[in-house]
Amino acid sequence: MSDNIKHTLNPDKWIDLYADYLYNYAITRVDGQDLAKDLVQETFFSGIKGKDNFRGQAAERTWLVSILKRKIIDHYRKINSAKGQKEVRMNFYEEGEKRGSWIEEMVPQSWGNDAEKKIENTELKNTLEACIQNLPEKYRIVFMLKTVQNYETEEICNELGITASNLWVIIHRARIQLRSCMEEKWFKN
């Protein structure tokens, strides 16, 4: 297969070929079917507007997915654009040679190997999803982008206007809250 394949766009077939795929991609990353539909519609609109910028280096679907990813990030950035949000404080050593390091006693400990076996259980999955939905909005957004969707730290920080250390503080706090929620709703039942 040649690396010099020049892909083309065919906007007349986008809805038939890609609407379901893009919708399924969006619905797993945002809250609500209407929002997912709107983002897919915006993706198609942006694709049509920017079709002259398409260089043919990626497949049509890949190009549309990259547009959709930007739309999703823009959505979350818009939610978090309110100025004056307080920085989250973290437990660090404040003095001595460990200054600035995490206080190890405050880091959540492992649940052990049994949790990996239970993760396939539908009830556990539903409980975890409910716990994620109960996180404060900023925590949920950062946690989903970094941990679930595997966005790069730098990309998340740039899009949400936060520092890398703030991102890791948010991730840490989200994990602590998720652990507490899961212990309450799953492991103690």
C-alpha positions as CSV (number, residue, x, y, z in Angstrom):
1,M,0.0,0.0,0.0
2,S,1.4,3.4,-0.9
3,D,1.9,6.2,1.6
4,N,1.1,8.7,-1.2
5,I,-2.7,8.0,-1.4
6,K,-4.5,11.2,-1.9
7,H,-7.9,11.1,-0.2
8,T,-10.9,13.1,-1.4
9,L,-14.0,14.5,0.2
10,N,-17.5,13.7,-0.8
11,P,-19.8,15.8,1.5
12,D,-22.9,14.6,-0.2
13,K,-22.4,11.2,1.4
14,W,-21.2,12.3,4.8
15,I,-24.6,11.8,6.6
16,D,-25.1,8.3,5.1
17,L,-21.5,7.2,5.7
18,Y,-20.4,8.9,8.9
19,A,-23.4,10.4,10.9
20,D,-23.9,7.3,13.1
21,Y,-20.2,6.8,13.7
22,L,-19.7,10.4,14.7
23,Y,-22.8,10.4,16.9
24,N,-21.6,7.3,18.7
25,Y,-18.2,8.9,19.1
26,A,-19.7,12.1,20.5
27,I,-22.3,10.5,22.8
28,T,-19.6,8.7,24.8
29,R,-17.8,12.0,25.4
30,V,-20.5,14.5,26.2
31,D,-23.6,14.6,28.4
32,G,-26.8,14.2,26.3
33,Q,-28.0,13.1,23.0
34,D,-29.0,16.6,21.8
35,L,-25.6,17.9,22.5
36,A,-24.0,15.0,20.6
37,K,-26.3,15.6,17.7
38,D,-25.5,19.3,17.7
39,L,-21.7,18.6,17.7
40,V,-22.0,16.2,14.8
41,Q,-24.0,18.8,12.9
42,E,-21.4,21.4,13.7
43,T,-18.7,19.0,12.5
44,F,-20.4,18.6,9.1
45,F,-20.9,22.3,8.8
46,S,-17.2,23.0,9.7
47,G,-16.1,20.3,7.3
48,I,-18.0,21.9,4.5
49,K,-16.7,25.3,5.3
50,G,-13.1,24.0,5.6
51,K,-13.2,21.5,2.7
52,D,-10.7,23.7,0.7
53,N,-8.2,23.2,3.5
54,F,-8.4,19.4,3.2
55,R,-5.1,18.2,1.9
56,G,-6.0,14.5,1.4
57,Q,-3.4,13.2,3.7
58,A,-6.0,11.5,6.0
59,A,-9.1,9.5,5.2
60,E,-12.4,11.5,5.1
61,R,-13.7,9.9,8.3
62,T,-10.4,10.5,10.1
63,W,-10.6,14.2,9.1
64,L,-14.2,14.5,10.3
65,V,-13.3,12.8,13.6
66,S,-10.5,15.3,14.2
67,I,-13.0,18.1,13.6
68,L,-15.4,16.5,16.0
69,K,-12.7,16.2,18.7
70,R,-12.0,19.9,18.4
71,K,-15.7,20.6,18.7
72,I,-15.9,18.5,21.9
73,I,-12.8,20.3,23.4
74,D,-14.3,23.7,22.5
75,H,-17.5,22.7,24.2
76,Y,-15.7,21.8,27.4
77,R,-13.5,24.9,27.1
78,K,-16.6,27.1,26.8
79,I,-18.0,25.5,30.0
80,N,-14.8,26.2,31.9
81,S,-14.2,29.7,30.6
82,A,-15.6,31.5,33.6
83,K,-12.8,33.5,35.1
84,G,-12.0,33.6,38.8
85,Q,-12.4,29.9,39.5
86,K,-10.4,29.1,42.6
87,E,-7.3,27.0,42.2
88,V,-7.6,23.6,43.9
89,R,-5.0,23.2,46.7
90,M,-3.2,19.9,47.1
91,N,-1.4,18.1,49.9
92,F,2.3,18.6,49.3
93,Y,5.2,18.6,51.7
94,E,5.9,22.3,52.4
95,E,9.3,22.0,54.0
96,G,12.5,20.0,53.8
97,E,14.0,17.9,51.0
98,K,10.6,16.6,50.0
99,R,9.2,20.1,49.4
100,G,6.7,20.1,46.6
101,S,6.3,16.3,46.6
102,W,3.0,14.5,47.2
103,I,2.3,13.5,50.7
104,E,2.3,9.7,50.1
105,E,-0.2,9.0,52.9
106,M,-2.8,11.0,51.0
107,V,-2.5,9.1,47.7
108,P,-5.3,6.6,47.1
109,Q,-4.1,3.0,47.6
110,S,-4.7,0.1,45.2
111,W,-8.0,-1.8,45.4
112,G,-6.2,-5.0,44.5
113,N,-6.6,-7.5,41.7
114,D,-10.2,-8.3,42.5
115,A,-11.4,-5.0,41.1
116,E,-10.0,-5.8,37.7
117,K,-12.1,-8.9,37.5
118,K,-15.3,-7.1,38.7
119,I,-14.9,-4.2,36.2
120,E,-16.5,-6.3,33.5
121,N,-19.6,-6.6,35.6
122,T,-22.4,-4.4,34.2
123,E,-23.6,-3.3,37.6
124,L,-20.1,-2.2,38.6
125,K,-19.8,-0.3,35.3
126,N,-23.1,1.5,35.9
127,T,-22.1,2.4,39.5
128,L,-18.8,3.8,38.2
129,E,-20.5,5.8,35.5
130,A,-22.9,7.2,38.2
131,C,-20.0,8.2,40.4
132,I,-18.3,9.9,37.5
133,Q,-21.5,11.8,36.7
134,N,-21.6,13.0,40.4
135,L,-18.2,14.6,40.2
136,P,-18.1,18.3,40.2
137,E,-18.3,19.4,36.5
138,K,-14.7,20.6,36.2
139,Y,-13.4,17.4,37.8
140,R,-15.6,15.3,35.5
141,I,-14.5,17.1,32.4
142,V,-10.7,16.9,33.2
143,F,-11.0,13.3,34.4
144,M,-12.8,12.2,31.3
145,L,-10.5,14.0,28.9
146,K,-7.3,12.7,30.5
147,T,-8.2,9.3,31.9
148,V,-10.9,8.0,29.7
149,Q,-10.3,9.8,26.3
150,N,-6.5,9.9,26.7
151,Y,-5.9,13.4,25.6
152,E,-2.4,14.8,26.2
153,T,-1.9,16.9,29.3
154,E,-0.6,19.9,27.3
155,E,-3.7,19.8,25.0
156,I,-6.1,19.7,27.9
157,C,-4.3,22.5,29.7
158,N,-4.3,24.7,26.7
159,E,-7.9,24.1,25.9
160,L,-9.2,24.5,29.5
161,G,-6.8,27.3,30.5
162,I,-5.3,25.5,33.4
163,T,-1.8,24.6,34.4
164,A,-0.4,21.1,34.3
165,S,-0.1,21.0,38.1
166,N,-3.7,22.1,38.4
167,L,-4.7,19.3,36.0
168,W,-3.0,16.7,38.2
169,V,-4.5,18.2,41.3
170,I,-7.9,17.9,39.7
171,I,-7.2,14.3,38.6
172,H,-6.1,13.4,42.1
173,R,-9.1,14.9,43.7
174,A,-11.4,13.3,41.2
175,R,-9.9,9.9,41.9
176,I,-10.3,10.4,45.6
177,Q,-13.9,11.3,45.2
178,L,-14.5,8.4,42.8
179,R,-12.9,6.0,45.2
180,S,-15.0,7.3,48.1
181,C,-18.2,7.0,45.9
182,M,-17.3,3.5,44.7
183,E,-16.5,2.3,48.3
184,E,-19.8,3.7,49.4
185,K,-22.0,2.4,46.6
186,W,-20.2,-0.7,45.4
187,F,-17.8,-2.2,47.9
188,K,-19.8,-1.7,51.0
189,N,-23.0,-3.2,49.5
